[in-house]
Amino acid sequence: MSKTKVKPVEDVNPEVMDEVEEAEEVEEQRNVGEEEEEEEEEKVEEDVDKSFEELGLDSRLIRALTKKGIEKPTLIQQSAVPYILEGKDIVARAKTGSGKTLAYLLPLLQKLFSADSGSKKKLAPSAFILVPSRELCQQVYSEVSSLIELCRVQLKAVQLTSSMTASDMRNALAGLPEILVSTPACIPKCFAAGVLEPTAVSESLEILVLDEADLLLSYGYEDNLRSVTSIIPRRCQCLLMSATTSSDVEKLKKLILHNPIVLTLTEDNDKEEPVPSNVQQFWVSCSAQDKLLHILALLKLEVVQKKVLIFINTIDMGFKLKLFLEKFGIKSAILNGELPQNSRLHILEQFNAGLFDYLIATDDNSQTKKEKEEPKGEDNEENNKSKKRRKPKLDAEFSVVRGIDFKKVHTVINFDMPQSVTGYIHRIGRTGRAYSSGSSVSLVSPDEMEGFEDIKSFLANDKNKDSDIITPFPLLTENAVECLRYRAEDVAKSVTKISVRESRAQDLRNEIINSEKLKAHFEANPRDLDLLRHDKPLSKTAPAPHLKDIPEYLVDLKTQEASKAVKLAGAAMGNSRRSGGGAGRNNKNKKRSRKGGDPLKTFNPNGSKRGHGGGVGQKKDSSDGSTKQKKQKTV
Ligand SMILES: Nc1ncnc2c1ncn2[C@@H]1O[C@H](COP(=O)(O)OP(=O)(O)OP(=O)(O)O)[C@@H](O)[C@H]1O
């Protein structure tokens, strides 16, 4: 058992030093008698099966959840909500997509509902929710706001981001909101600008949430967090939510928490699987040059379910891929840290709303920085000239993989392999969220094999030591891929570095214009957002008609069969917009598809029409660890 200590304040912004010194007295009071504090560690068991009512939640919240179509708490919610309602400090470690946001938001709101409204008016928010990226800030803010609206309570939430001016921040805080959602960098900025008073925060703050805690320090927020923690009163309840365990989480735990209860979500008693078991993981071995060919085969032959999120490691690669796919009539949009914030949020909204099926994304700026180190190519001189012209400013608070809740992503494709195991886990976590299922396909070149082996051995556990968790993708035959080779290589040659660079610059210009010109208009007319499409073609020339459709004679029978099965399953699950069918029809079909419609589970690569138990994914269904999966599928 470890002891909880509060670390001394070190690098605090000098402009707020006076206030911080005052507040240090509060901090000292916080430390009194804490030497002997111990944390409790608790594993979240699978067999807990409580309803939201049984967790002690307010009926207004339960009604709001029902309106959102959420009927049953996830495991982490079942476990965390009662402790948070009791007022305990919590460290909640649960895999990505397990519903951690509601696990803290529901009790947090309930506590604010019942806070004594007769007490003197607070000069600072009662709850701070600190998150590592702007996208996440927006997401959490939307979730809180929609819950407040659905519950019809008199609470106000605001979000602050570092790009806001002092007067924007002042305006946002003017209505004395109870809840503040922001990145940690905003708080010292508010102190320095006199928008928030540290003493008022010390007096008012009741709950502090650090979401995606494992990222907060690695994103460089340590100093910001120290200046916040120095003024947190002892009575303030602190909640630390994280998908992975890391030394950073431990550091934050020691810096901020008091006598915490550590909740660890595992699927059975002794193992911790970081990737949800409802995500089937596949890989395809191919050379780096053949990646375009393979992704074309996956998407064009429709052997993966939509919607698809495709990860690449550099922004240029994203544009190359978009231009390449475009030539085959496959529309996609690009998301990266170079785009203005409004555009990024809008792209996410449109993808979540199902306006397009393919989104190409870089995960965060640590990956895209690599671009600077890329070897110089043919048009080297041109390259250097244009670098002077175009210095894309990457947003330090951009992150796609971490915490962002992509809706109904069925497949994640790693076009480029991530640089770390954690990167892999978080990318894969964009599918299979809460009670849904999904799959991932990683394209692995010989250069990436070592990293891939590291990922596999990390994911392997005692039970799966001898069997691979990431298995070869079964629905794509070599023949099917080879049939597309000639076309793919021909088109790939036409996507030159110059065309990539021009498209990237053009896209950025367009998005900046969209973002600035339309900001005010969209605030007044939110519905018009739908008119601004992000999946428009980049290329000036229209795709050649013969590349749009792959003639049937080119595709072997097995792949045709796999493709049909994937499409049928997609339509039955309501994944395909083209399948038409109203909600009623989709609902009827849902049950059927759950039983055996997933072709990745039933398709037999050896040729028989239906695999009876021998298909990929079957093992997972029948293993001991599947109790949760079965339970989830019946919800
Ligand atoms: N009890 C529930 N039943 C069904 N869906 C839920 C439930 N709780 C949350 N969800 C949905 O599951 C999705 C994932 O939730 P959330 O974003 O909170 O996951 P997370 O654990 O925070 O993941 P990450 O670590 O990636 O941030 C969201 O779309 C959310 O609305």
The ligand as a Gaussian input file, in Angstrom:
#p B3LYP/6-31G(d) Opt

LIG

0 1
 N      -23.911000       2.933000     -19.917000
 C      -23.722000       3.130000     -21.214000
 N      -24.434000       2.451000     -22.133000
 C      -24.242000       2.644000     -23.460000
 N      -23.368000       3.540000     -23.970000
 C      -22.633000       4.254000     -23.095000
 C      -22.768000       4.090000     -21.680000
 N      -21.904000       4.934000     -21.066000
 C      -21.269000       5.597000     -22.029000
 N      -21.695000       5.200000     -23.245000
 C      -21.237000       5.654000     -24.562000
 O      -20.000000       5.000000     -24.805000
 C      -19.139000       5.836000     -25.553000
 C      -17.763000       5.851000     -24.885000
 O      -17.821000       6.503000     -23.642000
 P      -16.613000       7.422000     -23.090000
 O      -16.183000       8.393000     -24.136000
 O      -17.024000       7.946000     -21.790000
 O      -15.481000       6.334000     -22.916000
 P      -14.103000       6.485000     -22.162000
 O      -13.974000       5.339000     -21.230000
 O      -13.979000       7.859000     -21.606000
 O      -13.090000       6.288000     -23.371000
 P      -11.666000       6.990000     -23.602000
 O      -10.704000       6.413000     -22.630000
 O      -11.348000       6.648000     -25.010000
 O      -11.908000       8.438000     -23.399000
 C      -19.832000       7.183000     -25.623000
 O      -20.457000       7.299000     -26.891000
 C      -20.886000       7.128000     -24.556000
 O      -22.024000       7.915000     -24.875000

